[in-house]
Amino acid sequence: MLGSVIAIMLMGFVTGALARLAVPGPDPMPAWLTVAIGLAGSWGGGAVAAAIWGWGNTTAVSFSGFIAAILLVVAYRRFIQKRPFSGPDAQRFPERGFGMDRFRQRKEQFEELTRQAQQMKSDGDSVPEQLRKLAELRDAGVLTDEEFEAKKAQLLGRT
């Protein structure tokens, strides 16, 4: 029983993912929505094909299910994301849709990590090298012991 449910979900995911690939342009959406589109397309399109040609024509049932899943992706893009499915605007990244808040949050985290990495690269020196330079400044009398300890703690907290 559980194996059948997992197999059905996996096939829904595969059908939904292929339907997303068939429509040009980015379509970021959660995995659950990909599965839902694949399952709904397979069920709806398969039912229509079965009503027309009968359940014995498995090729028509499968193909119709895939076409229905593609149409669901097009409808999602048009009515939820409010963007066309063809032309230059189809290639732009969507601003709305399911999972976009989480996507933006993850994108901001990635950009912050990238900025931090670039900042560390632009600093040029490694932490031990910076500590050595701070110690030289303290020994030369430029920094007090308190300033040295504060900068040292800041550097060690950054790694």
Buried (B, 14 or more C-beta within 10 A) or exposed (E): EEEEEEEBBEBBBBBBBBBBEEBEBEBBBBEBBBBBBBBBBBBBBBBBBBEEBEEEBEEBBBBBBBBBBBBBBBEBBEEBBEBBBEEEEBEEEBEEBBBBEEBEEEEEEEEEEEEEEEEBEEEEEEBEEBBEEBEEBBEEEEBEEEEBEEBBEEBEEEE
